[in-house]
């Protein structure tokens, strides 16, 4: 029994050490309106409550009355530094500022 436990443990250690790191596929900021964030964007294609409906349902703009201004300002900053297999540090710095009238 002790021999089998050591063999299984050895296999598990080898599997863990052989596993490669998984990298994320992307990063998304899905913030088009405060009203949409409040409802978790449920039913956005059917509701035309303000001018932000242009993103999900452009035809919904015909249901709006009067003039409705829509603005957006955001800033995202991402910095990544990784040490891979004893190499020197590699870094990526990315930041963007989007100002939409």
N, C-alpha and C positions, 0 to 999 in steps of 0.2 A: 504494500500500500504506500509505503514511504517513497519507493522508487517511482510509482505512478504520479504521486503528488509533485515530486521534483520535476518530472518530465513535463507535466501540464503547466507548472509554474514557469519552467524554462521557455516553453512555447509561447505563453502569454507575454513574457518579457520581450521575446524576439518580435512578436507582432506589434507590440507597443513601440519598440525602438525603430521598427521598419516603417511605421506609418509616416507619411509625408504630411506636412502642414497643409491645411485647407485655407484658401484665401477667399475672401468675400467677393461676390460677383459685382457688387456695386453699392452705391449709397444714394438714397433718394430723399429729397425733401418735397413732400406732397402737401404744400400749404397754399391753397389758392384763395381761400376766404375764411374769415373768422366764423361765419355761419356754417360753412362746410365742415370746419374742424369740430364744431360743437356737435354736429350730427354724424361725425365720422364718415362724411361724404356719402351717406346712405340716401339713395334716391335723387342724386344730383342731376341726373339726366331728365327727370320728370318735373323737378321744381325749378321755377324761374323767380327767385325772390329778390335778386339784385343783379348788378352788372357782371358779377363773376360767373354767371351762367354761360357766358360766351365760351368758356373753356370746355365745359361738358356738353352743352346743348345750345349752339348758336341760334337755333330757331326760337328758343325761349326768349330772346331779346324782344320779339314782337309782342310779348305779354307785358312788358314793362311800360310804365307811364312816366312821362317827364324825362328830365336829364338826370342821370346817375353817374357821378364821377367814380372812378375806380383807380386806386393807386397801390403800388407795391414797392417795398424797399427791403432788401435782405443782404446779409453778409455771411458767407460760409468760410470757415478756415479749417484746413486739414493739414496736419504734419505727421509724416510717418518716417520712422527710422528703424532699420532692421539689421541685425547681425546674422549673416547667413554662413554657416559652416566655417567659422573662424576668419572670415574675410573682414576687411575694414568696413566701417559703418557706411551704409548707403541711405541717403535720405531723399525724400520727395516733399517739397513744400508747395502747397497750392492754396491760394485764396482768391476769391472773386467777389466782386461787388456788383450786384444788379440793381439798377435804379430804373424803374419803369414809370413813366408819367401816368 
